[in-house]
Amino acid sequence: MRVTVSVAIAGASGYAGGELARLALDHPGLTLGALTAHSNAGEPVAAQQPHLAAHPAIAGRVFAPTTPEALAGHDVVFLALPHGASGEVAAALQAVDPDVLVIDVGADHRLVDPDDWRHYYGSEHAGTWTYGMPELLHAGESSASAQRAALAATRRVAVPGCNVTAVTLALQPGVAAGLVDPGDVVAVLAVGYSGAGKTAKTHLLASEAAGAAVPYGVGGGHRHNPEIVQNLRVAGAGRDGLADVRLSFTPVLVPMSRGILATVTAPIRPGVTEADLRAAWGAAYDDEAFVHVLPAGAQPTSASTLGANTAIMAVEVDERAGRVVVTCAIDNLVKGTAGAAVQSLNLALGLPETAGLPVTGVAP
């Protein structure tokens, strides 16, 4: 593959920006252009991203200010900015470089309903972009052809939230096949601290986090709630006899630097068997490069996805409760963020979808 595609990263000093840079540096079809930051502008890249320091493309580089001029002139711009900041930068880019492929790993362009955005984020909605989950199923689909076609035709991509990715991938095959009722979905997620970002806050200090598990966004307050509901509605739209989506979602910070382990349950429709469920999950994911369903009796661990663009899950049936129980592990910074962005880039630019994306984790 010839190296022809130049990429810029806005917000390259943060966790998501650093992971985007790591993947771009190892991608056979990309060259790393401008790396911008806000408060860290002017600082050496290696000071904020020491894991990249040994790469020759990073040596001597400093973060540029995040301006349209610094980002313009590239083939692709990644926006790894705080929620609410991407919309303004994207609009400025549109004015100076309308043909550039822009991929937002923040939340600004994920939601379809402006009222959902205003309720959860407290500002005006910046508009909806093509959703950057290639594996997203639409109602009645057994494989994600519609979403891939949309990504192949777009110049604006909104990457999903990390928790959203874990829950959506876990449950959507059953909803799309009409086997699972989304009217009573319960999701509890163990989440690594990098999901909270790099900003220094007291509750994120190691002395506070070590040895503790802390729930947050309890009672429907987490901003990923409407996005999960939105995705499951896409999977179940118009399915006969299915209720609208009702979700109880509780993330819990646990003392690990990265990773998510989601436990997602929902009622099984009458007459549905475990074999039916396994067949639906197999039809959805057997041909997917990055989503793997374990055999009966095996369970995923968050460690098994460390550094990889994979989602590993197990599908079980709680017969007494009449519910499917799906456990799903992802790396929140790879499949949950930067990996999904690169996977979407590959589709939008007509590159092999798997290019530059690791499928092997790091152990121990």
Backbone torsions as a table, in degrees:
resi	resn	phi	psi	omega
1	MET	NA	126.1	-179.8
2	ARG	-75.4	142.9	179.4
3	VAL	-84.1	103.9	-175.2
4	THR	-132.8	-14.8	-171.6
5	VAL	-100.4	120.7	179.2
6	SER	-98.1	137.0	-178.6
7	VAL	-125.3	141.6	172.3
8	ALA	-115.0	150.4	179.7
9	ILE	-126.3	114.8	173.0
10	ALA	-88.9	129.4	-174.7
11	GLY	83.8	35.4	-173.4
12	ALA	-76.0	-5.4	179.3
13	SER	-86.5	-10.7	-178.5
14	GLY	-88.7	-178.5	-179.3
15	TYR	-63.9	-49.1	-179.4
16	ALA	-64.8	-42.4	178.7
17	GLY	-63.1	-39.7	177.4
18	GLY	-65.2	-37.0	178.6
19	GLU	-71.2	-36.5	174.0
20	LEU	-61.0	-42.8	178.7
21	ALA	-63.7	-41.9	179.6
22	ARG	-60.1	-45.9	-179.6
23	LEU	-68.8	-38.7	179.5
24	ALA	-64.7	-38.2	-179.4
25	LEU	-65.0	-29.0	-179.1
26	ASP	-97.4	1.2	-177.5
27	HIS	-84.6	129.2	-175.9
28	PRO	-71.3	-11.7	-177.1
29	GLY	-112.8	7.5	-175.4
30	LEU	-122.1	147.6	167.1
31	THR	-119.9	141.1	-174.0
32	LEU	-89.6	116.8	178.8
33	GLY	-95.3	-129.8	-173.8
34	ALA	-64.0	138.9	172.5
35	LEU	-119.6	114.2	-174.0
36	THR	-115.4	159.9	179.1
37	ALA	-151.7	171.4	178.6
38	HIS	-102.2	-82.6	-177.8
39	SER	-70.2	-21.4	-179.8
40	ASN	-95.6	7.0	178.8
41	ALA	-57.5	136.1	-178.7
42	GLY	92.1	-13.5	179.2
43	GLU	-85.6	154.2	175.2
44	PRO	-62.6	137.8	177.5
45	VAL	-58.2	-40.7	-176.9
46	ALA	-64.1	-23.5	179.7
47	ALA	-69.8	-35.1	179.8
48	GLN	-94.4	-25.9	-178.7
49	GLN	-126.7	67.9	-174.7
50	PRO	-62.8	-22.8	179.4
51	HIS	-70.3	-13.3	177.9
52	LEU	-98.6	-5.9	-166.8
53	ALA	-61.6	-30.9	-176.4
54	ALA	-77.6	-12.1	-178.9
55	HIS	-75.9	132.1	-177.6
56	PRO	-61.1	-24.4	179.2
57	ALA	-74.3	-11.1	-178.4
58	ILE	-101.6	-24.9	-174.7
59	ALA	-54.0	126.3	175.5
60	GLY	79.1	-0.3	-176.2
61	ARG	-84.3	148.2	174.3
62	VAL	-124.0	157.6	177.9
63	PHE	-73.5	131.4	173.3
64	ALA	-86.3	159.2	172.9
65	PRO	-64.8	150.8	179.2
66	THR	-82.7	93.1	178.6
67	THR	-129.4	156.1	176.6
68	PRO	-57.8	-34.1	-178.9
69	GLU	-66.2	-38.6	179.4
70	ALA	-69.1	-32.1	-175.4
71	LEU	-89.4	-24.7	-177.3
72	ALA	-68.1	156.2	176.8
73	GLY	90.7	-0.9	176.1
74	HIS	-97.9	161.7	175.2
75	ASP	-75.8	-33.8	-176.7
76	VAL	-136.9	138.4	171.7
77	VAL	-123.4	123.1	171.2
78	PHE	-92.2	133.9	175.2
79	LEU	-107.9	103.1	178.3
80	ALA	-109.4	64.3	-170.6
81	LEU	-113.2	161.9	176.1
82	PRO	-59.8	152.1	179.3
83	HIS	-57.5	133.7	-178.4
84	GLY	95.4	-10.4	-177.5
85	ALA	-99.0	-22.2	-174.0
86	SER	-69.8	-34.9	-175.6
87	GLY	-58.3	-45.1	-178.8
88	GLU	-66.3	-43.5	179.8
89	VAL	-65.5	-41.4	179.8
90	ALA	-62.9	-40.2	179.0
91	ALA	-64.9	-39.4	178.0
92	ALA	-66.4	-38.7	177.2
93	LEU	-64.3	-39.9	179.7
94	GLN	-57.7	-35.8	-177.8
95	ALA	-72.0	-34.7	-175.4
96	VAL	-100.9	-21.6	-175.3
97	ASP	-151.7	71.8	-170.7
98	PRO	-66.7	-19.9	-175.5
99	ASP	-92.2	-5.3	-177.5
100	VAL	-67.7	143.8	173.4
101	LEU	-79.6	118.7	-179.0
102	VAL	-112.1	127.6	-178.5
103	ILE	-122.8	113.8	-175.8
104	ASP	-96.9	116.6	176.3
105	VAL	-92.7	-1.1	170.9
106	GLY	-85.1	-172.7	-171.8
107	ALA	-92.0	-7.7	-163.7
108	ASP	-58.1	-30.2	-171.8
109	HIS	-120.0	17.2	-176.6
110	ARG	-82.6	-38.6	-169.7
111	LEU	-85.8	144.2	178.6
112	VAL	-85.7	-37.8	-174.0
113	ASP	-91.0	115.1	178.6
114	PRO	-59.3	-31.4	179.2
115	ASP	-66.1	-37.6	175.5
116	ASP	-60.9	-42.6	179.8
117	TRP	-62.2	-48.9	-178.0
118	ARG	-61.3	-38.5	-178.4
119	HIS	-66.7	-44.4	-173.1
120	TYR	-91.4	-23.1	-175.5
121	TYR	-116.8	-15.4	171.5
122	GLY	74.2	23.5	177.8
123	SER	-144.7	179.9	179.5
124	GLU	-79.1	145.8	-176.1
125	HIS	-73.8	137.4	-178.2
126	ALA	-87.8	-3.6	-178.9
127	GLY	108.9	161.7	-174.8
128	THR	-104.6	131.6	177.6
129	TRP	-110.4	170.3	177.2
130	THR	-60.9	132.7	-171.3
131	TYR	-79.2	125.7	-171.6
132	GLY	-87.7	48.5	172.1
133	MET	-120.2	95.2	-176.9
134	PRO	-57.7	-28.8	-177.1
135	GLU	-87.0	4.5	-178.6
136	LEU	-62.4	125.7	179.0
137	LEU	-90.1	139.8	170.3
138	HIS	-100.2	156.4	-172.7
139	ALA	-49.8	129.8	178.1
140	GLY	85.4	-12.0	179.1
141	GLU	-77.7	144.1	169.6
142	SER	-104.0	-9.7	172.1
143	SER	-145.2	157.0	-166.4
144	ALA	-89.5	65.6	-179.3
145	SER	-78.2	-37.3	-176.2
146	ALA	-65.1	-42.9	-177.8
147	GLN	-69.3	-37.5	177.1
148	ARG	-65.2	-39.4	177.9
149	ALA	-63.5	-39.7	178.5
150	ALA	-64.5	-41.2	-179.8
151	LEU	-68.6	-33.8	179.8
152	ALA	-68.8	-17.2	-174.5
153	ALA	-109.4	8.0	-171.2
154	THR	-111.5	162.7	170.3
155	ARG	-120.9	6.3	179.3
156	ARG	-137.9	121.7	-175.1
157	VAL	-127.5	134.1	173.8
158	ALA	-109.7	113.1	-177.4
159	VAL	-78.1	138.4	-178.6
160	PRO	-64.3	161.7	168.6
161	GLY	-69.1	153.6	-174.6
162	CYS	-66.6	-45.3	177.6
163	ASN	-63.3	-37.1	-179.8
164	VAL	-61.0	-42.0	-179.9
165	THR	-59.9	-47.0	-178.0
166	ALA	-62.4	-45.9	-177.0
167	VAL	-71.0	-43.2	-178.9
168	THR	-62.5	-49.9	179.9
169	LEU	-61.5	-35.9	-178.5
170	ALA	-63.2	-41.6	-167.7
171	LEU	-109.2	-21.8	-169.0
172	GLN	-60.4	-31.7	179.5
173	PRO	-59.8	-40.1	180.0
174	GLY	-69.1	-34.9	178.8
175	VAL	-71.6	-45.9	-178.5
176	ALA	-63.3	-32.2	-180.0
177	ALA	-85.5	-5.0	179.9
178	GLY	76.0	19.8	-177.2
179	LEU	-95.6	-21.2	-174.3
180	VAL	-122.2	137.8	-179.6
181	ASP	-90.8	116.5	-179.2
182	PRO	-81.1	10.0	-179.0
183	GLY	-78.6	-2.8	179.8
184	ASP	-152.1	66.6	-178.8
185	VAL	-93.4	130.4	176.0
186	VAL	-122.0	126.0	-179.2
187	ALA	-131.6	125.3	175.1
188	VAL	-122.9	126.6	-172.9
189	LEU	-122.9	131.8	167.3
190	ALA	-90.0	123.8	-169.0
191	VAL	-127.0	134.6	176.0
192	GLY	-73.4	158.0	-171.5
193	TYR	-69.6	-21.1	178.2
194	SER	-64.7	-20.3	176.2
195	GLY	-64.7	-17.9	179.2
196	ALA	-89.2	0.5	178.9
197	GLY	87.7	-179.5	-170.8
198	LYS	-100.0	-6.2	-178.6
199	THR	-64.2	135.2	-179.2
200	ALA	-72.9	119.6	176.6
201	LYS	-138.8	148.1	-173.8
202	THR	-57.6	-44.3	-175.2
203	HIS	-72.2	-7.9	178.2
204	LEU	-100.9	-0.2	178.6
205	LEU	-66.5	148.9	-179.5
206	ALA	-59.4	-35.8	-179.4
207	SER	-66.7	-25.6	176.9
208	GLU	-85.9	-33.8	-172.0
209	ALA	-86.2	-33.0	-173.5
210	ALA	-60.2	127.2	176.6
211	GLY	76.5	11.3	-176.4
212	ALA	-128.9	147.9	170.6
213	ALA	-119.1	128.1	-170.7
214	VAL	-130.5	114.8	175.5
215	PRO	-73.5	152.9	177.6
216	TYR	-150.1	162.3	-177.3
217	GLY	59.4	34.0	-175.0
218	VAL	-75.3	149.8	175.5
219	GLY	78.5	29.8	176.9
220	GLY	83.5	10.7	-175.6
221	GLY	-86.9	-12.6	-176.5
222	HIS	-71.7	142.5	-174.8
223	ARG	-69.8	-13.4	177.8
224	HIS	-81.2	-9.8	179.9
225	ASN	-54.7	-54.9	-175.8
226	PRO	-66.2	-27.4	-179.5
227	GLU	-72.2	-40.1	176.0
228	ILE	-62.5	-46.8	178.8
229	VAL	-58.9	-43.6	179.3
230	GLN	-57.0	-45.6	-178.0
231	ASN	-66.9	-42.4	-179.2
232	LEU	-70.2	-27.5	173.0
233	ARG	-67.0	-39.9	176.1
234	VAL	-59.2	-43.8	-178.4
235	ALA	-68.1	-31.3	-174.5
236	GLY	-110.2	6.8	-173.1
237	ALA	-55.6	122.7	174.1
238	GLY	76.8	4.3	-179.9
239	ARG	-68.0	129.0	-176.7
240	ASP	-61.2	128.4	174.1
241	GLY	81.8	0.4	179.4
242	LEU	-91.3	138.1	175.8
243	ALA	-76.2	164.7	172.0
244	ASP	-66.7	165.0	-174.8
245	VAL	-76.2	128.5	170.0
246	ARG	-126.3	128.2	-169.8
247	LEU	-129.3	133.4	166.2
248	SER	-113.2	110.9	-172.5
249	PHE	-122.9	122.6	-179.5
250	THR	-131.6	107.4	172.9
251	PRO	-85.7	149.6	-179.1
252	VAL	-133.1	119.9	174.2
253	LEU	-71.3	129.9	178.4
254	VAL	-126.2	156.2	-171.8
255	PRO	-75.0	71.3	168.8
256	MET	-140.5	152.0	-173.7
257	SER	-74.6	-35.6	179.3
258	ARG	-148.4	159.8	178.2
259	GLY	119.9	154.2	174.2
260	ILE	-137.6	135.8	168.3
261	LEU	-123.7	109.9	-177.4
262	ALA	-100.5	135.9	170.3
263	THR	-114.8	115.3	-171.7
264	VAL	-123.6	128.2	179.6
265	THR	-130.0	152.8	177.6
266	ALA	-159.9	156.1	179.9
267	PRO	-67.7	144.4	173.7
268	ILE	-89.8	140.2	177.7
269	ARG	-69.0	152.2	-177.9
270	PRO	-55.5	135.3	177.0
271	GLY	87.2	-7.8	-179.3
272	VAL	-78.8	133.9	-178.1
273	THR	-106.0	167.2	176.2
274	GLU	-61.3	-36.9	178.0
275	ALA	-62.8	-39.0	177.2
276	ASP	-61.2	-43.5	-178.3
277	LEU	-65.5	-46.1	-179.2
278	ARG	-63.4	-35.2	177.7
279	ALA	-65.3	-39.4	-179.7
280	ALA	-67.6	-44.7	178.5
281	TRP	-66.3	-36.3	177.2
282	GLY	-66.3	-42.0	178.7
283	ALA	-62.5	-36.1	-178.9
284	ALA	-73.1	-36.0	-165.3
285	TYR	-123.3	-9.0	-176.7
286	ASP	-58.8	-31.3	-178.6
287	ASP	-99.8	5.8	179.2
288	GLU	-83.3	137.4	-178.8
289	ALA	-73.2	-27.8	-169.7
290	PHE	-116.2	-5.3	-178.9
291	VAL	-115.9	125.7	-173.9
292	HIS	-129.3	128.7	176.8
293	VAL	-101.5	124.8	-177.1
294	LEU	-77.3	156.7	175.2
295	PRO	-67.7	160.6	-178.3
296	ALA	-54.6	135.8	178.0
297	GLY	95.1	-17.2	178.9
298	ALA	-96.4	150.0	179.8
299	GLN	-129.5	145.2	179.5
300	PRO	-78.5	159.6	170.0
301	THR	-126.0	150.8	178.3
302	SER	-63.1	-32.4	-178.9
303	ALA	-63.4	-26.7	-176.6
304	SER	-72.2	-13.1	179.4
305	THR	-107.8	3.5	-174.2
306	LEU	-57.6	118.0	178.3
307	GLY	81.8	0.7	-175.0
308	ALA	-113.4	154.3	178.5
309	ASN	-90.2	47.1	-174.4
310	THR	-116.6	152.6	167.2
311	ALA	-121.2	122.3	-177.9
312	ILE	-117.8	128.4	-173.4
313	MET	-139.8	161.5	174.8
314	ALA	-128.0	142.0	-178.8
315	VAL	-118.0	120.1	179.6
316	GLU	-131.3	163.6	178.2
317	VAL	-119.9	127.8	170.6
318	ASP	-94.8	96.8	-171.4
319	GLU	-65.5	-39.2	-178.1
320	ARG	-67.0	-36.3	179.3
321	ALA	-84.8	-15.6	-176.9
322	GLY	67.2	37.8	-174.4
323	ARG	-132.0	148.8	167.8
324	VAL	-85.4	141.8	178.4
325	VAL	-124.1	116.1	-179.3
326	VAL	-117.6	126.2	172.2
327	THR	-106.0	135.6	-174.1
328	CYS	-138.9	126.8	179.1
329	ALA	-111.8	135.2	171.7
330	ILE	-141.3	161.7	165.8
331	ASP	-87.2	118.4	-174.5
332	ASN	-63.2	-25.0	-179.2
333	LEU	-90.9	-15.1	-180.0
334	VAL	-104.7	-88.5	179.5
335	LYS	-58.1	-29.7	-179.4
336	GLY	-79.9	-12.3	-177.1
337	THR	-149.9	-86.3	-170.1
338	ALA	-66.6	-38.0	178.9
339	GLY	-63.9	-42.0	176.7
340	ALA	-62.8	-35.7	178.5
341	ALA	-65.2	-44.8	179.8
342	VAL	-69.0	-38.9	176.9
343	GLN	-60.2	-40.9	177.4
344	SER	-68.4	-40.1	175.2
345	LEU	-56.4	-47.5	-179.6
346	ASN	-56.3	-43.8	179.8
347	LEU	-67.8	-43.1	-177.3
348	ALA	-65.9	-28.6	-178.1
349	LEU	-100.7	3.4	179.2
350	GLY	73.5	22.0	175.5
351	LEU	-88.2	163.2	173.6
352	PRO	-56.1	131.5	-173.3
353	GLU	-58.8	-30.5	-176.5
354	THR	-89.0	-0.9	-172.7
355	ALA	-60.1	130.3	174.5
356	GLY	74.5	9.0	-174.4
357	LEU	-113.8	120.1	-177.9
358	PRO	-75.1	142.1	175.5
359	VAL	-113.4	-3.6	178.2
360	THR	-105.9	133.9	179.1
361	GLY	-85.5	-175.9	179.8
362	VAL	-113.5	131.4	179.4
363	ALA	-140.8	151.8	-1.0
364	PRO	-75.8	NA	NA
